[in-house]
Amino acid sequence: ASAPTDSARQRVLAEELEKQKEFGAAAEICELALQRIPNDASLTALRARCRDEAIQKLAQSPEVLEGKN
């Protein structure tokens, strides 16, 4: 009975992290929530969106742009 509550909290946390532009952390939280409710389309979409944003953010980081990584 606690799983839906935990998943709901994880969803809220992921949404807040997305608003804060902490996309990698948001995607990780979605991943955890999807372990409990794997067929949740909105969580799957949020995870995908946050992953894409995290990749874009990383690609624009100075270390990547300067070729240090």
N, CA, C and O atoms as CSV, one atom per row, in Angstrom:
chain,resi,resn,atom,element,x,y,z
A,1,ALA,N,N,0.820,-1.202,0.000
A,1,ALA,CA,C,0.000,0.000,0.000
A,1,ALA,C,C,0.855,1.254,0.000
A,1,ALA,O,O,0.390,2.319,-0.406
A,2,SER,N,N,2.110,1.144,0.453
A,2,SER,CA,C,2.956,2.336,0.483
A,2,SER,C,C,3.579,2.638,-0.874
A,2,SER,O,O,4.043,3.757,-1.091
A,3,ALA,N,N,3.603,1.692,-1.780
A,3,ALA,CA,C,4.235,1.915,-3.081
A,3,ALA,C,C,3.619,3.074,-3.856
A,3,ALA,O,O,4.366,3.910,-4.365
A,4,PRO,N,N,2.294,3.167,-3.971
A,4,PRO,CA,C,1.746,4.324,-4.702
A,4,PRO,C,C,2.127,5.655,-4.062
A,4,PRO,O,O,2.391,6.629,-4.767
A,5,THR,N,N,2.156,5.701,-2.755
A,5,THR,CA,C,2.553,6.928,-2.070
A,5,THR,C,C,4.000,7.265,-2.378
A,5,THR,O,O,4.326,8.413,-2.680
A,6,ASP,N,N,4.874,6.261,-2.303
A,6,ASP,CA,C,6.279,6.489,-2.621
A,6,ASP,C,C,6.445,6.953,-4.062
A,6,ASP,O,O,7.204,7.882,-4.338
A,7,SER,N,N,5.736,6.309,-4.973
A,7,SER,CA,C,5.830,6.682,-6.381
A,7,SER,C,C,5.298,8.093,-6.614
A,7,SER,O,O,5.859,8.849,-7.407
A,8,ALA,N,N,4.227,8.443,-5.929
A,8,ALA,CA,C,3.678,9.796,-6.059
A,8,ALA,C,C,4.679,10.825,-5.551
A,8,ALA,O,O,4.843,11.883,-6.158
A,9,ARG,N,N,5.337,10.528,-4.464
A,9,ARG,CA,C,6.362,11.436,-3.930
A,9,ARG,C,C,7.532,11.543,-4.896
A,9,ARG,O,O,8.070,12.629,-5.114
A,10,GLN,N,N,7.919,10.424,-5.466
A,10,GLN,CA,C,9.022,10.439,-6.422
A,10,GLN,C,C,8.659,11.265,-7.651
A,10,GLN,O,O,9.500,11.994,-8.177
A,11,ARG,N,N,7.424,11.159,-8.109
A,11,ARG,CA,C,6.981,11.947,-9.261
A,11,ARG,C,C,7.073,13.442,-8.948
A,11,ARG,O,O,7.586,14.218,-9.754
A,12,VAL,N,N,6.579,13.836,-7.785
A,12,VAL,CA,C,6.629,15.248,-7.389
A,12,VAL,C,C,8.076,15.718,-7.301
A,12,VAL,O,O,8.405,16.812,-7.762
A,13,LEU,N,N,8.932,14.905,-6.718
A,13,LEU,CA,C,10.348,15.256,-6.610
A,13,LEU,C,C,10.974,15.395,-7.996
A,13,LEU,O,O,11.709,16.351,-8.247
A,14,ALA,N,N,10.695,14.466,-8.888
A,14,ALA,CA,C,11.245,14.531,-10.247
A,14,ALA,C,C,10.774,15.787,-10.970
A,14,ALA,O,O,11.556,16.439,-11.662
A,15,GLU,N,N,9.506,16.126,-10.812
A,15,GLU,CA,C,8.972,17.334,-11.451
A,15,GLU,C,C,9.640,18.587,-10.898
A,15,GLU,O,O,9.941,19.517,-11.645
A,16,GLU,N,N,9.868,18.608,-9.602
A,16,GLU,CA,C,10.537,19.762,-8.990
A,16,GLU,C,C,11.992,19.856,-9.454
A,16,GLU,O,O,12.486,20.948,-9.735
A,17,LEU,N,N,12.670,18.723,-9.532
A,17,LEU,CA,C,14.050,18.722,-10.015
A,17,LEU,C,C,14.117,19.200,-11.461
A,17,LEU,O,O,15.049,19.908,-11.844
A,18,GLU,N,N,13.132,18.814,-12.257
A,18,GLU,CA,C,13.089,19.287,-13.644
A,18,GLU,C,C,12.946,20.807,-13.676
A,18,GLU,O,O,13.624,21.471,-14.461
A,19,LYS,N,N,12.087,21.360,-12.848
A,19,LYS,CA,C,11.902,22.812,-12.787
A,19,LYS,C,C,13.199,23.522,-12.387
A,19,LYS,O,O,13.472,24.639,-12.828
A,20,GLN,N,N,13.992,22.852,-11.543
A,20,GLN,CA,C,15.264,23.424,-11.082
A,20,GLN,C,C,16.393,23.185,-12.090
A,20,GLN,O,O,17.540,23.565,-11.857
A,21,LYS,N,N,16.049,22.554,-13.207
A,21,LYS,CA,C,17.003,22.217,-14.262
A,21,LYS,C,C,18.053,21.200,-13.801
A,21,LYS,O,O,19.188,21.195,-14.278
A,22,GLU,N,N,17.649,20.349,-12.872
A,22,GLU,CA,C,18.485,19.233,-12.416
A,22,GLU,C,C,18.003,17.978,-13.134
A,22,GLU,O,O,17.429,17.074,-12.527
A,23,PHE,N,N,18.250,17.946,-14.437
A,23,PHE,CA,C,17.651,16.933,-15.291
A,23,PHE,C,C,18.155,15.522,-15.019
A,23,PHE,O,O,17.373,14.571,-15.046
A,24,GLY,N,N,19.443,15.375,-14.760
A,24,GLY,CA,C,19.980,14.049,-14.481
A,24,GLY,C,C,19.369,13.446,-13.231
A,24,GLY,O,O,18.995,12.273,-13.218
A,25,ALA,N,N,19.269,14.240,-12.188
A,25,ALA,CA,C,18.674,13.764,-10.936
A,25,ALA,C,C,17.194,13.435,-11.136
A,25,ALA,O,O,16.695,12.449,-10.594
A,26,ALA,N,N,16.505,14.252,-11.907
A,26,ALA,CA,C,15.090,14.002,-12.171
A,26,ALA,C,C,14.904,12.687,-12.921
A,26,ALA,O,O,13.992,11.918,-12.616
A,27,ALA,N,N,15.759,12.432,-13.892
A,27,ALA,CA,C,15.667,11.182,-14.654
A,27,ALA,C,C,15.923,9.976,-13.745
A,27,ALA,O,O,15.268,8.943,-13.888
A,28,GLU,N,N,16.862,10.104,-12.822
A,28,GLU,CA,C,17.148,9.013,-11.884
A,28,GLU,C,C,15.954,8.727,-10.980
A,28,GLU,O,O,15.624,7.568,-10.732
A,29,ILE,N,N,15.314,9.768,-10.495
A,29,ILE,CA,C,14.135,9.595,-9.648
A,29,ILE,C,C,13.020,8.921,-10.438
A,29,ILE,O,O,12.329,8.045,-9.917
A,30,CYS,N,N,12.843,9.325,-11.683
A,30,CYS,CA,C,11.836,8.666,-12.536
A,30,CYS,C,C,12.159,7.191,-12.686
A,30,CYS,O,O,11.267,6.344,-12.631
A,31,GLU,N,N,13.415,6.888,-12.874
A,31,GLU,CA,C,13.839,5.489,-13.025
A,31,GLU,C,C,13.459,4.683,-11.788
A,31,GLU,O,O,12.960,3.563,-11.900
A,32,LEU,N,N,13.693,5.247,-10.626
A,32,LEU,CA,C,13.322,4.559,-9.380
A,32,LEU,C,C,11.816,4.347,-9.297
A,32,LEU,O,O,11.357,3.266,-8.928
A,33,ALA,N,N,11.056,5.365,-9.634
A,33,ALA,CA,C,9.599,5.248,-9.576
A,33,ALA,C,C,9.097,4.214,-10.582
A,33,ALA,O,O,8.147,3.483,-10.302
A,34,LEU,N,N,9.727,4.153,-11.742
A,34,LEU,CA,C,9.299,3.209,-12.772
A,34,LEU,C,C,9.600,1.762,-12.390
A,34,LEU,O,O,9.013,0.843,-12.961
A,35,GLN,N,N,10.487,1.549,-11.451
A,35,GLN,CA,C,10.716,0.193,-10.961
A,35,GLN,C,C,9.476,-0.323,-10.229
A,35,GLN,O,O,9.207,-1.524,-10.228
A,36,ARG,N,N,8.737,0.573,-9.619
A,36,ARG,CA,C,7.508,0.198,-8.898
A,36,ARG,C,C,6.293,0.173,-9.804
A,36,ARG,O,O,5.422,-0.687,-9.667
A,37,ILE,N,N,6.238,1.122,-10.735
A,37,ILE,CA,C,5.090,1.207,-11.648
A,37,ILE,C,C,5.609,1.351,-13.089
A,37,ILE,O,O,5.603,2.448,-13.647
A,38,PRO,N,N,6.051,0.252,-13.674
A,38,PRO,CA,C,6.753,0.300,-14.959
A,38,PRO,C,C,5.910,0.754,-16.149
A,38,PRO,O,O,6.473,1.146,-17.171
A,39,ASN,N,N,4.620,0.715,-16.054
A,39,ASN,CA,C,3.778,1.074,-17.200
A,39,ASN,C,C,3.207,2.484,-17.115
A,39,ASN,O,O,2.227,2.792,-17.795
A,40,ASP,N,N,3.797,3.336,-16.300
A,40,ASP,CA,C,3.300,4.704,-16.142
A,40,ASP,C,C,3.826,5.568,-17.295
A,40,ASP,O,O,5.005,5.920,-17.341
A,41,ALA,N,N,2.929,5.896,-18.213
A,41,ALA,CA,C,3.323,6.636,-19.417
A,41,ALA,C,C,3.843,8.034,-19.098
A,41,ALA,O,O,4.783,8.502,-19.742
A,42,SER,N,N,3.250,8.705,-18.120
A,42,SER,CA,C,3.694,10.071,-17.821
A,42,SER,C,C,5.081,10.071,-17.188
A,42,SER,O,O,5.884,10.963,-17.461
A,43,LEU,N,N,5.370,9.086,-16.349
A,43,LEU,CA,C,6.715,8.979,-15.780
A,43,LEU,C,C,7.741,8.617,-16.852
A,43,LEU,O,O,8.863,9.124,-16.847
A,44,THR,N,N,7.349,7.745,-17.758
A,44,THR,CA,C,8.241,7.367,-18.852
A,44,THR,C,C,8.568,8.586,-19.713
A,44,THR,O,O,9.716,8.780,-20.110
A,45,ALA,N,N,7.562,9.397,-19.996
A,45,ALA,CA,C,7.769,10.606,-20.792
A,45,ALA,C,C,8.639,11.614,-20.044
A,45,ALA,O,O,9.520,12.234,-20.638
A,46,LEU,N,N,8.395,11.777,-18.752
A,46,LEU,CA,C,9.200,12.694,-17.946
A,46,LEU,C,C,10.654,12.232,-17.919
A,46,LEU,O,O,11.566,13.049,-18.049
A,47,ARG,N,N,10.876,10.928,-17.750
A,47,ARG,CA,C,12.246,10.391,-17.736
A,47,ARG,C,C,12.930,10.675,-19.069
A,47,ARG,O,O,14.078,11.121,-19.090
A,48,ALA,N,N,12.252,10.426,-20.164
A,48,ALA,CA,C,12.838,10.650,-21.484
A,48,ALA,C,C,13.178,12.125,-21.693
A,48,ALA,O,O,14.257,12.458,-22.182
A,49,ARG,N,N,12.258,12.996,-21.323
A,49,ARG,CA,C,12.478,14.434,-21.472
A,49,ARG,C,C,13.671,14.896,-20.638
A,49,ARG,O,O,14.503,15.673,-21.106
A,50,CYS,N,N,13.746,14.414,-19.405
A,50,CYS,CA,C,14.844,14.823,-18.529
A,50,CYS,C,C,16.185,14.259,-19.000
A,50,CYS,O,O,17.212,14.931,-18.905
A,51,ARG,N,N,16.172,13.037,-19.503
A,51,ARG,CA,C,17.406,12.456,-20.050
A,51,ARG,C,C,17.903,13.283,-21.227
A,51,ARG,O,O,19.092,13.590,-21.317
A,52,ASP,N,N,16.996,13.644,-22.128
A,52,ASP,CA,C,17.375,14.457,-23.285
A,52,ASP,C,C,17.955,15.797,-22.849
A,52,ASP,O,O,18.973,16.246,-23.376
A,53,GLU,N,N,17.304,16.422,-21.892
A,53,GLU,CA,C,17.782,17.713,-21.394
A,53,GLU,C,C,19.148,17.572,-20.714
A,53,GLU,O,O,20.015,18.431,-20.878
A,54,ALA,N,N,19.337,16.499,-19.959
A,54,ALA,CA,C,20.616,16.276,-19.290
A,54,ALA,C,C,21.732,16.093,-20.311
A,54,ALA,O,O,22.831,16.617,-20.130
A,55,ILE,N,N,21.459,15.359,-21.376
A,55,ILE,CA,C,22.459,15.152,-22.426
A,55,ILE,C,C,22.798,16.473,-23.108
A,55,ILE,O,O,23.968,16.758,-23.363
A,56,GLN,N,N,21.787,17.274,-23.402
A,56,GLN,CA,C,22.026,18.581,-24.025
A,56,GLN,C,C,22.836,19.489,-23.107
A,56,GLN,O,O,23.750,20.181,-23.554
A,57,LYS,N,N,22.496,19.481,-21.831
A,57,LYS,CA,C,23.201,20.310,-20.849
A,57,LYS,C,C,24.660,19.875,-20.751
A,57,LYS,O,O,25.558,20.715,-20.694
A,58,LEU,N,N,24.895,18.572,-20.731
A,58,LEU,CA,C,26.255,18.053,-20.671
A,58,LEU,C,C,27.025,18.415,-21.939
A,58,LEU,O,O,28.189,18.809,-21.864
A,59,ALA,N,N,26.398,18.288,-23.083
A,59,ALA,CA,C,27.060,18.583,-24.358
A,59,ALA,C,C,27.483,20.048,-24.456
A,59,ALA,O,O,28.398,20.381,-25.209
A,60,GLN,N,N,26.829,20.912,-23.706
A,60,GLN,CA,C,27.150,22.343,-23.743
A,60,GLN,C,C,28.089,22.755,-22.613
A,60,GLN,O,O,28.410,23.935,-22.476
A,61,SER,N,N,28.526,21.802,-21.809
A,61,SER,CA,C,29.406,22.142,-20.695
A,61,SER,C,C,30.785,22.531,-21.226
A,61,SER,O,O,31.211,22.013,-22.258
A,62,PRO,N,N,31.481,23.425,-20.546
A,62,PRO,CA,C,32.801,23.871,-21.019
A,62,PRO,C,C,33.787,22.719,-21.212
A,62,PRO,O,O,34.578,22.741,-22.155
A,63,GLU,N,N,33.754,21.724,-20.346
A,63,GLU,CA,C,34.690,20.613,-20.466
A,63,GLU,C,C,34.499,19.861,-21.775
A,63,GLU,O,O,35.467,19.476,-22.432
A,64,VAL,N,N,33.249,19.660,-22.141
A,64,VAL,CA,C,32.957,18.950,-23.392
A,64,VAL,C,C,33.300,19.825,-24.592
A,64,VAL,O,O,33.886,19.356,-25.568
A,65,LEU,N,N,32.933,21.087,-24.511
A,65,LEU,CA,C,33.185,21.991,-25.627
A,65,LEU,C,C,34.690,22.186,-25.871
A,65,LEU,O,O,35.106,22.399,-27.010
A,66,GLU,N,N,35.498,22.115,-24.824
A,66,GLU,CA,C,36.937,22.265,-24.960
A,66,GLU,C,C,37.620,20.949,-25.274
A,66,GLU,O,O,38.833,20.912,-25.476
A,67,GLY,N,N,36.851,19.864,-25.318
A,67,GLY,CA,C,37.413,18.558,-25.649
A,67,GLY,C,C,38.211,17.911,-24.535
A,67,GLY,O,O,39.069,17.070,-24.802
A,68,LYS,N,N,37.948,18.284,-23.298
A,68,LYS,CA,C,38.689,17.697,-22.172
A,68,LYS,C,C,38.140,16.346,-21.761
A,68,LYS,O,O,38.816,15.597,-21.057
A,69,ASN,N,N,36.935,16.019,-22.182
A,69,ASN,CA,C,36.341,14.708,-21.841
A,69,ASN,C,C,36.052,13.927,-23.087
A,69,ASN,O,O,35.553,12.804,-23.010
